[in-house]
């Protein structure tokens, strides 16, 4: 049940960020839910592989390269989902940072229950 609630809250966060950021667009509520699902799948499957493959770059940059990996995950979601668009790397980076902040706030609120 918590997983479904987290997906719904992530979809709401995607909608809010798409409204705030001019470089990010979303067509509908269904697209936002699909973005949340695809991001969850990409973070579970693709991100660990990318982190492992780029471990030397991540260590040299003291972990800042993980921001680039997060932006790449956002751009992958943009590629796979037709109702979701991100204008470029900078907007993907900003979107991923703000989405991470929103998700950590929501996670801390859900953890209190």
C-alpha positions as CSV (number, residue, x, y, z in Angstrom):
1,X,0.0,0.0,0.0
2,X,2.8,2.4,0.8
3,X,4.4,1.7,-2.6
4,X,1.2,2.8,-4.4
5,X,1.0,5.9,-2.2
6,X,4.6,6.8,-2.9
7,X,4.0,6.4,-6.7
8,X,0.9,8.7,-6.5
9,X,2.9,11.3,-4.5
10,X,5.7,11.1,-6.9
11,X,3.3,11.6,-9.8
12,X,2.0,14.7,-8.0
13,X,5.5,15.9,-7.5
14,X,6.2,15.4,-11.2
15,X,3.0,17.5,-12.0
16,X,4.0,20.3,-9.7
17,X,7.6,20.4,-11.1
18,X,6.3,20.4,-14.6
19,X,4.2,23.4,-13.8
20,X,7.0,25.2,-12.1
21,X,9.9,24.5,-14.5
22,X,9.6,25.9,-18.0
23,X,11.9,23.3,-19.5
24,X,9.8,20.4,-18.4
25,X,6.4,19.5,-19.8
26,X,3.8,16.9,-19.1
27,X,0.5,16.2,-21.0
28,X,-1.8,14.7,-18.4
29,X,-2.2,13.1,-15.0
30,X,-1.9,9.7,-16.6
31,X,1.4,10.7,-18.1
32,X,2.6,11.9,-14.7
33,X,1.7,8.5,-13.2
34,X,3.5,6.7,-16.0
35,X,6.6,9.0,-15.4
36,X,6.6,8.0,-11.7
37,X,6.4,4.3,-12.6
38,X,9.1,4.5,-15.3
39,X,11.4,6.5,-13.0
40,X,10.9,3.9,-10.2
41,X,11.8,1.1,-12.7
42,X,14.8,3.0,-14.1
43,X,16.1,3.8,-10.6
44,X,15.7,0.2,-9.6
45,X,17.2,-1.4,-12.7
46,X,19.4,1.0,-14.7
47,X,20.7,3.3,-12.0
48,X,22.7,0.6,-10.1
49,X,24.4,-0.5,-13.3
50,X,25.3,3.1,-14.2
51,X,26.6,3.8,-10.7
52,X,28.8,0.7,-10.9
53,X,30.1,1.5,-14.3
54,X,30.9,5.1,-13.4
55,X,32.3,4.4,-9.9
56,X,35.8,5.9,-10.7
57,X,34.2,9.2,-11.9
58,X,31.9,9.2,-8.9
59,X,34.8,8.7,-6.5
60,X,36.9,11.4,-8.2
61,X,34.1,13.9,-8.1
62,X,33.2,13.0,-4.5
63,X,29.8,11.8,-5.5
64,X,28.7,14.8,-7.6
65,X,28.7,12.6,-10.7
66,X,25.6,10.9,-9.3
67,X,23.7,14.1,-10.2
68,X,24.7,13.5,-13.9
69,X,23.4,9.9,-13.5
70,X,20.1,11.2,-12.1
71,X,19.8,13.6,-15.1
72,X,20.5,10.8,-17.5
73,X,17.7,8.7,-15.9
74,X,15.3,11.7,-16.3
75,X,16.4,12.0,-20.0
76,X,15.8,8.2,-20.5
77,X,12.3,8.6,-19.1
78,X,11.8,11.5,-21.5
79,X,12.9,9.2,-24.4
80,X,10.5,6.4,-23.4
81,X,7.4,8.4,-22.5
82,X,5.7,10.5,-25.2
83,X,3.6,12.7,-22.9
84,X,6.7,13.8,-20.9
85,X,9.4,16.2,-22.3
86,X,12.6,17.7,-20.9
87,X,14.4,20.4,-22.9
88,X,17.9,19.4,-22.1
89,X,20.6,18.3,-19.6
90,X,20.3,21.4,-17.4
91,X,16.5,21.1,-17.0
92,X,16.9,17.3,-16.4
93,X,19.5,18.1,-13.7
94,X,17.3,20.7,-12.0
95,X,14.2,18.5,-12.3
96,X,16.1,15.5,-10.8
97,X,17.4,17.6,-7.8
98,X,14.0,19.1,-7.1
99,X,12.2,15.7,-7.5
100,X,14.7,14.2,-5.0
101,X,14.0,16.9,-2.5
102,X,10.3,16.5,-2.9
103,X,10.6,12.7,-2.5
104,X,12.7,12.9,0.6
105,X,10.2,15.3,2.2
106,X,7.4,12.9,1.3
107,X,9.3,9.9,2.4
108,X,10.0,11.5,5.8
109,X,6.3,12.3,6.2
110,X,5.3,8.7,5.3
111,X,7.9,7.3,7.6
112,X,6.3,8.9,10.7
113,X,3.2,6.7,10.3
